[in-house]
Amino acid sequence: MSPLFSIVIPTYNRAHLIVPTLQSVLHQTFRDFEILVIDDGSTDETEDVVEINFPNQSKIKYIRKKNEERSVARNTGFHLAKGEYVVFFDSDDIMLPHYLHTLHKAIEEHPNCNFFATKYQIDTDSVISTNEIASLKEGFYDYQLLLKGNIFGTMVAAKKQNANFYPFPPTFSMCEDWIFNMLNLKNDKIYLIDTIGITIINHQTRSMANNDKAIKGRIEAMKFIKKNITFKPKENRLLEGYTYQFCAIHSYIDEKQMDAFVFLLKAVFRLGISIAVLALLAKIILGKNIISRLRQSYG
């Protein structure tokens, strides 16, 4: 009998991180699931670590493939999944024990919905925080929520039997989750559950920690989205404006003040002046080092 959920976990050289992730899935209170670990050609001891820590664990299926980046790995998992719903999960995050139970309850209440997500929290050196998703009401949302960026991340449950399902774009290794969600939700909706079900572990080896790569990936993803979706003028301004604001922030973090200023001007041209823009402008003018010293001085 097929499980209700297939948990698809792409991984690449995550031997030092994957064990807590898999343990968190195996500790789910809702038990009707399988785990598909899609090893995208790891060159470390990931496979050995999984075998040693989870011997004879029937719920885990380890699939090794050549390195083709995580979009292809996720798509591979989707095609191999036997579950009615495919849950995309990252190999460095933690699934809280009630996560699948929460999804199951929402599915029973909304059986015709194709996409589900819970809220999440972020763990940075054991300091727990949230983002703007925390303030959203429970309910249905579409692509318009994502014009500012991908608020859902990768952690989405998708119905396997969905004729209009758009897979992860295989040529993208950055912002591929934004593209995935935007294109799937252009003519569909996702149900957001007002429960925190996931802890995202914020560490230095996450892809977004590379600011140059993040900037390039965000711009390329925006261009790809615009080629595949026709937006209204206001939507187009929001899409471009928040992309350039994102780039300004990452340029500031990388201490590239001129790049940050140019990106911020592009954002202002599309979004106008706001308190957030003025605050970012002040940071760019002062520079990251001065801001850091001011924060230390005022504790």
Buried (B, 14 or more C-beta within 10 A) or exposed (E): EEBBBBBBBBBBBBBEBBBEBBEBBBEBEBEBBBBBBBBBEBEEEBBEBBBEEBEEBEBBBBBEBEBBBBBBBBBBBBEBBBBBBBBBBBBBBBBBBBBBBBBBBBBEEBEEBBBBBBBBBBBEEEEEEEEEBEEEEEEEBBBBBBBBBBBBBBBBBBBBEEEEBBBBBBEBBBBBBBBBBBBBBBEBBBBBBEBBBBBBBBEEEBBEEBBEBBBBBBBBBBEBBEEEBEBEEEBBBBBBBBBBBBBBBBBBBBEBBEBBBBBBEBBBEBBEEEEEBEEBBEBBEBBBEEBEEEEEEEE
